[in-house]
Amino acid sequence: VGVYDKTTGVVTVVDPGPTFEVQRRLKRGFKEDAEQKAFFEQKLTPAEARAELIEAFGSKKAKAARRKALGPKIAEESSLSVGNIETALRAQALVQPAVPETQDDGGGPNVLAPPCHLDADSVAGAYLVNEIIPQEQWESLPFKPLLADCRAAQSSASYPSFVRAAFPTLRALGKELRRDYARLLTYVTLLLRLLRLGKKLGKTLDAVATQLDCPTVVARGLLSAYAEGVTADTGPFSQPQTCKDKLLLALAALSLHVSNFSVSLHKLAVDGQIPSSKLAEYFRELGCAVSKNKRKRSKGEDPTAEADGYDGDIYEATLTLPIRC
């Protein structure tokens, strides 16, 4: 072997010692199947070899140039590959053992949504309140201040406009139903407060309970379901997007119960500080039909007064049977 020294310009011939021939196939128990053997022994033309090198090690620019030059040929090969995959999957399905039938696990249209009972005989049974609000939280909900505010001549602004709009229905109910409906409205209020806190969530459980104005047991349940922390008792707490999605889906399901399964989304969207069009998507995930209409204020209408409508698109979500998954 000749070794050239650039500094002196001298070539020195040296003995390389023992030489070894490197084989293209591995030994030590390595077994090739027919496909692997054919791959190693294939003979490519210079053009094919160059194409293989570009696909394996080429830059994006080189790959794009090659594909542009080939054009329809690549599209045809791609479609053939997809066809081969589909054929293989069908063949695999034929030889796999039959999967035993299992009962429906109650999963809703969205994995983050509350459990959905597709076999319910009424819309009220599709998303059950007691499967969204645990019993311990339900019994601890501070609903009496809401009842007092509802009885007042003029309700305070401490409750969301969507909840205040339900006060006439609350007043018309009997004693027992009124208490349950007040609990439901209280939990909806807490969900909206938690949603609006966002990055302002307190660093401790007690701080969040103070922010939400609810007992610690309720705050702990809300944080464990719709926020993240070290534990349900230990902060700091945060609300990643998955937690917000889960909260909004639960809020949508409960608001259906509040509004007899037909919800005008404007007030709820304003309370949650979310566009009505985006909120509508969460109702669609629950299987609701969502309609959109245009609305303009009349000439004599007070522009500062609360109304279900405003200048713009009005969305209304309705849950009907059968549930549309």
N, C-alpha and C positions, 0 to 999 in steps of 0.2 A: 504494500500500500504506500503510495507516495504522499508525503505531508509537505505542503508548501508553506514557507515562512515568509509573510509579507514584508517584514522589516529588513530581512537580508536578501530576499529574492532567491533563496536556495530551496530546492526540492530534495527531501531526504527520503530514501526508500527504507521502510521498516517492515519487519516480519509481524503480521497481525496475530500470530499464534493460532490456536485451535479455532475453527469456524463451525458454525451451527446453521443448519437449514431450518428456518422457521416454517412450520406447517400451518395451513389455513384452517385446520380442524383440530379440536381439542381431544386429548386422550383422557386417561384416568377415569374410565367409566362413563365418559360422555357419549351418549347414544344419539345419533342423528336419525330423525325420521325421514321419510321420502321427500317431504317438502323442504326440509332444511338442506338435505343433500343436493337437491336440485338447485337451491339458491346458491350454494357455494360453487357448484360446477357450471353455472350458467355462463354462456359466452355472449358478451354484449358487443355490439358495434360501437365504434367511436362516438357516434351521435347519441346512442342509448346510454353509454357510460357517462358522457358529458351531462345528459339530462338527469341521470341519477345523482351525480355530484351536486348539481344545482339544487335539486330538491332536498338533498340531505344537508348541504353546507353552504348553499348560496345565500346571498343577501336578499332582502325583500325586493329590491329593485331588479335583481337578476331573475328571481322567481316570477315576478310580475311580467317581465319582458318575455320569458319563455311561455307563460300561459297565454299571453296576448297573441304570440305567434301561432300557438297551437289552436286557440279559439274553440270552435265547436267540438273538436275532438275530445278536449278535456271534459266538456259538459256531458258528452255521450258516455265517457268512462265513468263520470261521477254518478250518472243515473243508473248505470249498470251495477255499480258498487252498492247503491242503495237497494236495488232490486235483489242483489245477492244477500244483503243483510236481512231483508224482510223474509226471503225464502228460508234462510237459516233459522230465523226466529220461529217461523211457522213449523218447521221440522222439529225444532227443539220442544215446542209446545206439545207436539203429538206424542213425543216419547216421555214427557214428564208425567209422574203420577198425578192422579186427580187430587185437587185440593179439597179437603172436606169443607162442607158448607158451614159457615159461622153466622151467628146472629149479628145484626147491625149494631155497631158499637156506639151509635148515637152521634157520630161526628157530623158537624155542620158543613155548610158549603166551604167554609174557611177553617183551617186547623186552629186558628186563634179564636174562632167564634165560640159562643156558648154551645153546649150540646143541643143538637137539633133532633127532634122526634118526627121523622118523616111520616110515621104511621099515625100521627095524631088525628083525631076526628074533628078537631076544631083548631082555629089559629091560636087560641089561648094555650093549647097544649104543645105547640111547636117549640117554644123556648120558655121553659119554666122558671119562674122567679126564684124559687127555692134552690135551683141549681146554679143560679148566678150569685145570689146573696146567701152566704152560709148562715145557718140558724143562729149561731152565736152572735154574729153581727146584726142580724135582723132584730133580735130581741134587745140589743143594746143601742139601736138607732135613736138619736134624740129627736123624736118627731113632735113633741109637745110644743116647742117654740114655733114650729111651722103651723100647727093647728091654731095657736093663738094669733099668729100673723094673719092667717086666713080669716079669722073671725073679726079682725079689726076693720074699722070703717074704710081705711085705706092701707093696703099692704105696703110694707117697707120694700126698699130696693135691695135688701140683703139676700133675697132669693132670685135665682135666674128668671128671666122673662118667660121661658118655656114652662117653668114650674108655676109661676104666678098665673099663667094662662089656664092652668088646670084647677085653680082654686074654686071656680063655680061648680065644677064637677064634685070636688071634695065636699063642699057645703051641702050638696044635695044627697049625699050618701048617709046610710044609717050608721049608728055608733061603731059597730064592729068593723064594717067595711071602711068607714072613715079612718079608723086607726091604721088599718093595713095600707090604705091608699096613701096616707100621710107618711108612713114608713117608706113606701116606694118612692114618693117624691123627695123625701130626705136623702135617700141613697143616690138618686139621680143628681141632686144638688151637690153631694160630696164628690161624685165622679166628675162633674163639671169643674168644681173647685180644684180638684187634683190635676185635671187636664190643663187648666190655666196656670197652675203654678210652674209647670215645666222645669226649667233650670233653677227656679227659686225655691225648690224643695228644701225644707230644713235638714240640718245635719244629724238630728236625733229624732227618735220616735216621738218624744214629748213635744218637740218643736213642730213636727208635722201635724200632730193632733191639735195643737194650738192654731196652726194655720188653717186647718180644715174645720175647726170648731166642732170637734166630735170626741167621744171617749177614746181612750188609748186602744181598747180592744178593736174598735172599728178602724182606727188609723192603721193598726198593725195588719189587719186583714186586707185593707186597700193596698198597702205598700207591698205585701207579699204577693198580691195578684197582679198589680199594675205598675210596679217599680222594681228597681234593683238596688241592693245594698249588700253589705257584708252578711247580715242576717236581717230578719224582719224587724229586729229591735235595734240594730246597729247601723248607723250611717257611715259615710254620707250616702244619700240616696240619689238615684238618677232615673230618668225615663227614656231609655232607648226607643227606637221606632217600633220595635215589636211590642213593647209594653203599651205604647200609645195606641197601636192598632188593636190590641186586645181590649183596652179600655173603651175605645170608640165602638167596637163591635158589641160589647156588653151594654154600653150606653144606648146604642141603637135598639137592641132587643128590649131593654126596659122601657124606652120611650114608646115602643109599640104598645106595651101594656097600658101606659099612661094615657095614650090617645086612641084607645079602642082600635089599634092596629091600622090606623091611617094617620100618618104624621106629616104635617106641613113643616118643612125643614128650616125655614128662615130663622125663627126664634132660636132654635137649637144650635144652628150654625153661628149665630151672633154670640150666644152664650159661650160656646166652645172656642170662639175665635178661629173658625175654620170655614173656608168657602163652602157654600151650599153644594156646589158641584162635586167637591171632594167628599163631603159628608154623604152625598147620595151614593157614592161607590160602596160605602160600608153597609148601607141598607141593601144594596144589590147583592152583596156577599151573603146576606142572610136569606136571600131568595125573594126579596121584595120587588114588586113592580114599581118603577119610579117614573112619574110623569113630570113634564116641564111645561110651564105656561108663562106667557108674558103678562106683566101687570104694570099699570100706570096709576098714580094717585089721581083722584078726582080733584077738581078745582077747589072745592071747599074743604078738602081734607087737611087736617093739621099735619105738616111734614115732620113735626117732632113727636107726634103721638105714636105709641107702639101699634103696630099692625102686622097681621100675618104677611102682608105683601108690601112691596116697595117697587120703585122703578127698576125693573130688571126681570131676571128669570126666577120663577117660583117653582120649587121642587116639592113634590109630594110623594111619599113612599107608602105603599099599601101591601100588607101581607095577606095572601089568599091561599087557599088550598087548591090543588096540591102544592107543596113547597117546591119551588123551582131551584134545583141544585145546579 
